[in-house]
Amino acid sequence: MNSQSTPSTATSATPPAPPAMPLVSVVIATRDRPQLLRRAVRAVHDQDYAGPIECVVVFDQTPPDQTLATDADASAHAGPERSTRVVGNVRTPGLAGARNSGIDAAAGELIAFCDDDDEWLPEKLRLQVSHLSETGADVAVSGIEVHYENRVITRIPAASDVVAIEIARRRVMEAHPSTVLVRARALRERIGLVDEKIPGSYGEDFDWILRAAQAGPIAVVERPLVKVLWGSQSYFSDRWATIIEAIDYGLAKHEVLRTDPVAEARQQGRKAFAYAAIGDRRAALRWARHTLRLNQRDPRAYAAIVVALRLASADRVMRLANSAGRGI
């Protein structure tokens, strides 16, 4: 009996579609820096990230310029996966309220921040989104290029730098707010929004990154992915009294800033320098002595003494610090 074999038909399974790339909302708070702002927005649109990006520009205490959205979206830099929205700050006036207004308006699964005078390098989002996926972290930062006058200083944090105690002790300014990428759910539910109660919004980025580090590990792309411009218009250089209030607010809020001598010395040294900058010599020297009792190596105490004794101006000392890629 002959048997007839039936040829088997090979069925090739349809390959699974690649996972959709998450929408990234980029919040840029701004005030009176139109040319720098447009450069920042253009760098966001120029990202080589394959997923969609929306740029949410928040105008703080100035009328929103709606032409920014029209011009940006019509430019050659804006592809079908790029968009720009312009909103006003409807919360507390200042940088904290402006950033939160942008977060409120953001639709993305991931949220990033960019200062209006900074510029992202093209691979920034692609590398950070990939790193978040690989590590499972809720927050990612990267290194920076500090551009000050004619100098460029590269600052790159390691993962061991962006833990709570190191941030409290050193600030780790290379983990700059313009490098932050965060999962929207973690931002809104676990870490929390930007603190709008901080006097003058001064140090709101330090407060937020410290809370983020306490909430979980921060992933680091150990490459400079943001150009940070120093020496442009500053919101704080002439607001020393507000800075003193903000430092005291942070000390009261964060236990780690009060219980770790090095961390407390950093804050009190900054306060001493602020008193020196406004000409209150007695208070400057008192807080400088207190700082040195906590940490004899804190450089801010010595800077405060130099300014209090009128051996150099506060502006001169700040320029020297900035030229080294650092702040007070």
C-alpha positions, 0 to 999 in steps of 0.5 A, a space after each residue: 500500500 502506497 502512502 502519499 506524504 503530504 508536504 508540510 507547509 512552513 509557516 513563518 511567524 510574523 516578527 514582533 513589532 519593535 516596542 514603541 519608543 516612549 514619548 519624552 516631554 522636555 520642560 524648559 522654563 524661561 524668562 527674557 532670554 529669547 535667543 538662548 531659548 530658541 537654541 535650546 528648543 532647536 537642540 531638543 528637536 535635533 535629538 537623534 532619539 527615534 521616539 516622539 518628543 514634545 517640548 513644553 516651554 513655560 514662560 515665567 512672569 512674562 507673556 508667552 511667545 506663541 510664535 515659538 511653537 509655530 516657528 519651531 514646529 515649521 522648521 527643518 529641525 522638527 520632524 513628525 515626531 517633534 512638537 512644541 507647546 508654549 504655556 504660561 506659569 500658572 503656579 507660584 511665580 519663579 523657577 519651581 512653579 514654572 517647572 511644575 507648570 510644565 510637568 502638569 502640562 507634560 503628556 510624556 511617559 518620561 520627563 526631562 528638564 532643560 534650562 533655557 540657556 543650555 544646549 543638549 548634544 544630539 545623542 542625549 535622549 537616545 542614550 539616556 532612554 536606553 540606559 533607563 531601560 537597561 537599569 530599571 532606574 527611575 532617574 538618569 543623569 549625565 555629564 556636562 560641558 561647562 562653557 564659561 567665557 573662552 573655557 570648556 570644562 568637562 564634568 562627569 559624575 559616576 554612579 557612586 557620586 549621585 547617592 544622597 550623602 554625596 549629593 548632600 556633601 558636594 552637591 555634585 553639580 555635574 548632575 545638572 538639572 538639564 541632564 535629568 530624565 525621569 519617569 513621569 509616574 515616579 516624579 509625580 508619585 514618589 519623588 514629588 514635584 519641585 518644591 515651590 516653598 523654597 524662598 525665591 526657588 533658589 536651590 530647587 534643583 539641589 532639593 529635587 535631586 537630593 529627594 530623587 537620590 533618597 527615593 532610589 538609585 540614579 542611573 548615570 550615562 558617563 558622558 558629557 551630553 549637555 552644554 551648560 552656559 555659565 556667565 549668562 544672566 543670573 537670577 540669583 547673583 544679586 539676591 543674597 538675602 533670599 539665598 540665606 533664607 533658602 539655605 536655612 529652609 533646606 537645613 530645616 527640611 533635610 535631616 541629612 544636611 543637619 546631621 552630617 558635618 561635611 554636608 552642614 558645613 557646605 550649607 553654612 559656608 555658603 551662608 557665610 559667603 552670602 552674608 559677606 557678599 551683602 556686607 554683613 561682616 560680623 555675620 559672615 565671620 561668625 558663620 565662617 567660624 561655625 563652618 570651620 568647626 564643622 569642617 576645616 577644609 570647607 573652601 566656602 568659609 575661607 572665601 567668605 573670610 576673604 570677602 568679609 575682610 575686603 581682600 577681594 569682592 564677591 564677584 571676583 571670587 565667584 568668577 574664579 570659582 566659575 572659571 574652574 567649572 565650579 560654584 560657591 
